[in-house]
Every structure is written in C-alpha cells, then in structure tokens.
Amino acid sequence: MAMKDREIEKLIKAEEVRQKKSINLIASENYVSKDVLTALGSVLTNKYAEGYPGRRYYKGNAIVDEVENLCVERAFKLFKLDPKDWHVNTQALSGSPANLSVYLGLLEKGDKVMGMSLDHGGHLTHGHKVSITGKFWTQVPYGVSKVTEMLDYEEIRAIAKREQPKMIIAGYTAYPRVVDWKKMREIADEVNAYLMVDMSHVAGLVAGLAYPAPFPYADIVTTTTHKTLRGPRGALIFTRKDSRELDKKIDKAVFPGLQGGPHMNQTAAIAVALKEALSADFKKYAKQTIKNAQVLAKELMALGWRVVSNGTDSHLILVDVASQGLDGKDASDKLENAGIIVNKNGIPFDTRPPVNPSGIRLGTAGETTRGKEEKDMVLLAKKIDKALRA
Ligand code: DSN
C-alpha cells in the first residue's frame, strides 16, 4: 500500500530491492513471512500493556492479553515444554535486554558470570567489558581449545572450579558446533551455579529438531526470535519453575526492572512465527539449513579456505581469511562488491583487533528460507572463492 511519506517509502522499497538482489549470508538474519510483517504493522502497536496478562496497569487490555497468552502457549508447544515445569516471558524487546533481565533478576552487582569471550564466539552480553553486563558484573571468560577450536569441557570445568561463578552461560554467536548441554549442566552443578543457555543462534534448529535442545539441562534459556527461528526481532526468556522462583524474579526484572510497556505488535508477530515453526515444512527447513552450511563449509575447504574447527554442525561457518593473506574487513568488502553479504568476525585466538579481525562469519538461515539447496551451495562456494581471490 502506498505511503504518504514518500521519503521513507522510497527507502523501504530500496531496501527491499537490496535484500532481493543480494545473497545474504549474515548468520543472524532471516526472511520473515507476510503474516509476521502484517502482525508487526498492525494496530497492536498502539496499545500500552505494562504488566502481564490479567495484571495490567492500563485498561483495554483484554485482547492483547489473548495475544500474549497465545504466544506463551505456542512457545511451550514448539519447544515441547510443560507449563507446570517452565515459565516463559515474551516481553524482552530483543536479545540484549533479555540477557540483561536474567542478570538483573538473579545476580547481585559484582557477581562472577562465566561466559565465552567474544573472540572465541561469545556475545557482548555474556560479560564483555564494553557491555553493561561486564561493567556491573565480573566476567570469567572461557574459550575453545587451541587444537580443536571446539569446547574443551575439562578446561571449562577447571575454570569454573577455580573461579566459582554464580552463573555459567552456554550458547554462542560464532560457535559452529553442537554444545554438550549435559556436560555444561554437570559443571554448573559442581560449582552450584545457574546454567543459562542463550540459544539465540540455534533456536530455529532446536525447534526443527535438527540441533539438541538445552531445556533438559538449563535453568534459564534465552533466545532471540529473528535468527534461525525466522520471526520478528524480539526475544523469549524460558525459566525453570521451582522453589527458587527464578521465573518471578526474571519477570520482575523485565517489567518493571528494565522495561515499560511491551511491544504487543512484536508479541503477536512472535506468536505467528512460533506457529509457523510448528509446521512440518519448518522441520525440513531446519535440517536443510544445516545441510547447506555443511556443504558450503566442505566446498570452501576444498577450494583452500581454512574453516574454523574444520566444519560445522549448525547454520554457521567461520572462515579464517587471514590464513590466505586477507583480513576480515577486506574479505567482507570484496564479497559485498560481488553481491554477497557477510560480517567480519574474530576467530579463536585472533591476533587482529575486533574492528578488523581475521575471519568472516557465514550463515545459511536466510538463503535456505529462499529455497537454496546443496547444489546451490557448491556454486556459492565457487562464487565466494572467486570474489575473495579477485
Ligand atoms: N548481532 C547478533 C549476531 O549477529 O550474532 C548477536 O547480537
């Protein structure tokens, strides 16, 4: 529908063309359905709904209560959770506020949080010093093995025992491999720490039964909804229900601790995406996303590119471009010039600075939504190789 604001309309259309024309390998992006966009652009954006269903501060919330309840119900159904054992908060506006709400709800200022360091694949909100999570709390960093570039659970255990963190965070933004959630739980138990899993990157793969679910082992699971889960920007916080009342503490941290009114158009759009992810087609999608990443990684390696950890178990691949004399910035610029969109990324034990690191991160979630299959990945690897060597 035509807009009265022609300037913004023109920019939206230009972005639509840019998205259609380029090959998108940003590992944290995806393409939502028309229904998700309709929910986001709906009149639900007009409503203030501070509080939770049945307990709002403003009147007129009967309908948005139904929206939020439906979102909660679908989240339980998708991840096969029993509402007797789990609670879900749908209001955190995105991944960073979701993670911050967990810190705010469960930790005292200064407490130790054990999170993966950024260059090994962690997220800023896992306690990095430039994030509020690293300013108000103390990060105990851990990383991957120098030899395998995969998690070394014995080393993680040793760090946890030495540092006695209050919370351990598992789940990463640039770690391509499967995580042994059970082992992380055992380590957390040994030091009496909470186990928080940030499954933002792999949530859609978990939903599609293509990647192990963290729920049997975690106390808290946070996720964004817009990566492999293919929903709008947003987040969910799942909390195990027991006598510790973590669920109540985290709800209070989200509102009124950190946020005001939830974005009900966003909640509705998340509900739509969760229903879509319940379909048989989505299960195929999740499996295809991983197959595509595995073929792309294999082909790139065959063309001489060093792939961190020698492959992937997920949608995500880290390529060490420095091993071929490039840097992350050059590599991502060259690819953009060839119509392929990626991000520069640190690699484990990176000797280059974060603004111009040694790697690039590739992900197959978006292109798989667009119908790409293994044969397309073979051609894509050749295209990437040609652009990088140009
Ligand atoms: N920016 C997200 C990602 O790309 O992984 C994490 O916040």
Residues whose N, C-alpha, C, O or C-beta is under 5 A from the ligand:
A	BS01	DSN	S28 T173
